[in-house]
Amino acid sequence: MDRIATFSIIGRDPETSELGVAVQSKFLGAGSVVPWARAEAGAIATQAAANLDYGEIGMFLLSKGYPADKVLRALLALDDGREERQIGIVDARGGSVSFTGRECMNWAGGLSGPNFAAQGNILVGEETVKALARTFQETGGPLARRLVTALDRAQDAGGDRRGRQAAGLLVVKEKGSYGGYNDKYIDLRVDDDPEPIKRLIHLLDLHELYFSKTAPEDMLEAKGSVAEQIQAALSRLGYYAGPASGAFDGRTKAAFRSFSGVENFEERLLQGDFVDRKVFEFLLGKAELSAR
């Protein structure tokens, strides 16, 4: 069996109840294997000689309300190959546990505490896992950002001694998906890349750009020079054929909505005479590129 030489961090945000897993590995498509999570239940990372039943059975037990430590004991009791496994679990109340079998390849180990579990195998050294835990505990902001920042710092601390290849991020919350159809809030993967964590961070940046709601400080009133810049940019890109009047009138708003629809910025469309600053900057940047 191929061993998934990996480091991963599982986390829970007690304020939002979000649960998530971030992983990096010298293993193709590790993000499709290691992370498991379900809103209001818990999250699991299964790695080393990964047993995917740990994900399936573990999530079932967590969804029934069993705490992380009891779920771990049940999974290990069912598995004759437990000493080759590595697993971290965080339950919906923030209880956590990390297990490393005695036959996992060095360096291998884990740390856990309230709302997190960090683990890794075939690492340069234990500082990688310490960096995962320390960074997660000390970093503020949304859970997804805390998880990928922890990965990045852990890589700086040594990482996987076989190298880099894949990374993944899974964050769940109740009705968190696009349209609220399921709990999969963020599900991003980099399957094969020389800098998978950096690429994953870039994908998270894009996810926030496209799907996050406008922050109050990013509400920009479209009048005067701002409206003129919008009209000029939309005209250059072929969305607007009217005058550069500096008025955010119905014609300009319709053109701006069309641009936003093409670029998937529907989540950032605002009412009245306001536009999202990030969409405004994106529009100006795209117009500038088109003129080169």
C-alpha positions in Angstrom: 0.0 0.0 0.0 1.3 3.5 -0.9 1.8 5.6 2.2 0.3 9.1 2.2 3.3 11.0 3.6 1.3 14.0 4.8 0.8 16.8 7.3 -2.7 18.0 8.1 -4.6 20.3 10.4 -8.2 19.8 11.5 -9.9 22.8 13.1 -13.2 24.0 14.5 -14.4 27.6 14.9 -16.5 27.8 18.0 -18.1 31.1 17.0 -19.3 29.9 13.5 -19.4 26.1 14.2 -17.4 25.7 11.0 -15.3 22.5 10.8 -12.4 22.0 8.4 -9.3 20.1 7.3 -6.3 21.3 5.4 -3.7 18.9 4.1 -0.4 18.8 2.1 1.2 15.7 0.8 3.7 14.1 -1.6 0.8 12.1 -2.9 -1.3 12.7 -6.0 -4.7 14.1 -5.2 -4.3 13.9 -1.4 -7.2 16.2 -1.0 -9.6 13.6 -2.3 -8.4 11.0 0.3 -7.4 12.6 3.6 -10.1 15.1 4.6 -13.6 14.2 5.8 -16.0 16.6 7.4 -19.7 17.0 8.1 -21.4 20.1 9.5 -22.6 19.7 13.2 -20.8 16.4 13.4 -17.0 16.7 13.1 -14.0 16.4 10.9 -11.4 13.7 10.3 -8.0 13.4 8.6 -6.9 9.8 7.7 -3.4 9.3 6.4 -0.2 7.3 6.4 -1.4 3.8 5.2 -4.8 5.5 5.0 -7.9 3.5 5.9 -10.8 5.3 4.2 -13.2 3.4 6.4 -12.0 5.8 9.1 -13.6 8.5 7.1 -16.9 6.7 6.3 -17.4 5.0 9.7 -15.9 7.8 11.7 -18.2 10.4 10.2 -21.2 8.2 10.9 -20.3 7.9 14.5 -19.5 11.6 14.9 -22.9 12.4 13.3 -24.5 10.3 16.1 -22.9 12.5 18.7 -20.1 10.3 19.8 -17.0 12.3 21.0 -13.7 12.2 19.2 -11.9 9.9 21.7 -14.6 7.3 21.6 -14.8 7.4 17.8 -11.0 6.8 17.7 -11.2 3.9 20.0 -14.0 2.3 17.9 -12.1 2.7 14.7 -8.8 1.3 16.0 -10.6 -1.7 17.5 -12.0 -2.5 14.1 -8.7 -2.3 12.3 -5.9 -4.9 12.4 -3.6 -2.5 10.5 -4.0 0.2 13.1 -0.3 0.6 13.8 0.2 1.7 10.1 -2.4 4.4 10.4 -2.5 8.0 11.3 -5.7 9.9 12.1 -6.9 13.1 13.6 -10.4 13.8 14.8 -12.3 16.9 15.9 -15.9 16.6 17.0 -18.7 19.2 16.9 -18.0 20.3 20.4 -14.3 20.9 19.9 -13.1 17.6 21.4 -10.1 16.3 19.6 -7.6 13.5 19.4 -4.6 12.5 17.2 -3.3 9.0 16.8 -0.1 7.8 15.2 0.5 4.1 14.8 3.9 2.7 15.9 4.7 1.5 12.3 4.2 4.9 10.7 7.5 6.1 9.1 9.6 8.8 10.9 9.2 11.5 11.7 5.6 10.9 12.6 3.4 12.2 15.4 0.6 14.6 16.3 -0.7 17.2 18.7 -4.3 18.0 19.7 -6.1 20.5 21.9 -9.5 22.3 22.1 -10.8 22.7 18.5 -7.8 21.3 16.7 -5.8 18.2 15.8 -2.4 18.4 13.9 -0.5 15.4 12.6 2.1 14.3 10.1 4.2 11.4 8.9 7.4 11.0 6.9 8.3 14.6 8.0 11.6 16.4 8.2 10.9 16.6 12.0 8.4 17.4 14.7 8.7 21.1 14.2 6.3 20.8 11.3 3.5 19.5 13.5 4.4 22.1 16.2 4.1 24.8 13.6 0.7 23.5 12.5 -0.7 23.6 16.0 1.0 26.9 17.1 -0.1 28.8 14.0 -3.7 27.5 14.2 -3.9 28.6 17.8 -2.3 32.0 17.3 -3.9 33.0 14.0 -7.2 35.0 13.8 -9.7 35.3 11.0 -11.9 32.9 9.2 -11.3 29.2 9.8 -10.3 28.5 6.2 -7.6 31.2 6.3 -6.3 29.9 9.6 -6.0 26.3 8.2 -4.1 27.3 5.1 -1.9 29.6 7.0 -1.0 26.8 9.4 -0.1 24.6 6.4 2.1 27.3 4.9 4.0 27.8 8.2 4.4 24.1 8.7 5.9 23.8 5.2 8.4 26.6 6.2 9.2 24.5 9.3 10.3 21.5 7.3 7.2 19.8 5.9 7.1 16.4 4.1 10.7 15.0 3.7 9.7 13.4 0.4 8.8 16.8 -1.1 5.6 18.5 -2.3 2.8 17.5 -4.7 -0.8 18.1 -3.5 -2.9 20.1 -1.1 -6.5 20.4 -0.2 -8.9 22.4 1.9 -12.4 21.2 3.1 -14.6 23.5 5.3 -18.2 22.7 6.2 -21.0 24.5 7.8 -24.8 24.0 7.8 -26.2 25.0 4.4 -22.8 26.5 3.5 -22.7 25.5 -0.1 -23.5 27.6 -3.1 -27.3 28.1 -2.9 -27.4 26.5 0.5 -28.0 23.0 -0.9 -25.5 21.1 1.3 -22.9 21.8 4.0 -19.8 21.9 1.7 -18.8 25.5 2.2 -15.3 25.3 0.7 -13.8 22.4 -1.2 -10.6 23.3 -2.9 -7.8 20.9 -4.2 -4.4 21.2 -5.9 -3.7 17.7 -7.1 -0.3 18.1 -8.7 1.8 21.2 -8.4 5.4 22.0 -7.3 4.1 24.6 -4.8 0.7 23.1 -3.8 0.2 25.2 -0.7 0.8 28.5 -2.5 -1.6 27.4 -5.2 -4.2 26.5 -2.6 -3.9 29.9 -1.0 -4.4 31.5 -4.4 -7.6 29.4 -4.9 -8.8 30.4 -1.4 -8.2 34.1 -2.4 -10.4 33.5 -5.5 -13.1 31.7 -3.5 -13.3 34.7 -1.2 -13.4 37.1 -4.1 -16.2 35.3 -5.9 -18.4 34.0 -3.1 -17.9 36.3 0.0 -20.4 39.0 0.7 -19.2 42.6 0.4 -17.7 44.0 3.6 -19.0 47.4 4.7 -15.7 49.0 4.1 -15.7 47.8 0.5 -19.0 49.5 -0.4 -18.0 52.2 -2.9 -20.4 54.9 -4.0 -20.4 55.1 -7.8 -20.5 58.8 -8.5 -18.3 61.3 -10.1 -14.8 60.0 -11.1 -15.7 56.5 -9.9 -18.7 56.3 -12.2 -16.6 57.7 -15.1 -13.9 55.1 -14.5 -16.6 52.4 -14.5 -18.1 53.7 -17.8 -14.7 54.0 -19.4 -13.7 50.4 -18.4 -17.1 48.9 -19.4 -16.9 50.7 -22.7 -13.4 49.4 -23.4 -14.6 45.9 -22.7 -17.7 46.2 -24.9 -20.4 46.3 -22.2 -21.3 50.0 -22.5 -21.8 52.3 -25.4 -23.0 55.5 -23.7 -21.3 58.7 -22.7 -18.7 59.0 -19.9 -21.2 61.1 -17.9 -20.1 60.3 -14.4 -23.6 59.2 -13.5 -24.3 55.7 -12.4 -27.6 55.7 -14.3 -29.8 52.8 -15.5 -27.8 52.2 -18.6 -24.5 52.0 -16.7 -26.0 49.8 -14.0 -27.2 47.4 -16.6 -23.8 47.2 -18.2 -22.2 46.7 -14.8 -24.6 43.9 -14.0 -23.8 42.2 -17.3 -20.1 42.4 -16.6 -20.6 41.1 -13.1 -22.7 38.1 -14.4 -20.0 37.1 -16.9 -17.3 37.3 -14.3 -19.4 35.5 -11.6 -19.7 38.4 -9.2 -23.4 38.0 -8.6 -22.7 37.6 -4.8 -21.1 41.1 -4.8 -23.8 43.1 -6.6 -25.1 45.9 -4.4 -28.3 47.9 -4.3 -28.6 51.5 -5.3 -25.6 53.6 -6.3 -23.0 51.4 -4.7 -20.5 48.9 -6.2 -18.1 46.5 -4.5 -14.6 47.9 -4.3 -13.0 44.6 -5.2 -15.2 44.2 -8.3 -14.5 47.8 -9.3 -10.7 47.1 -9.0 -11.1 43.8 -11.0 -13.0 45.7 -13.7 -10.3 48.4 -14.0 -7.6 45.8 -14.1 -9.3 43.8 -16.8 -9.9 46.9 -18.9 -6.3 47.8 -18.6 -5.1 44.4 -19.7 -7.4 44.6 -22.7 -5.7 47.7 -23.8 -2.2 46.3 -23.9 
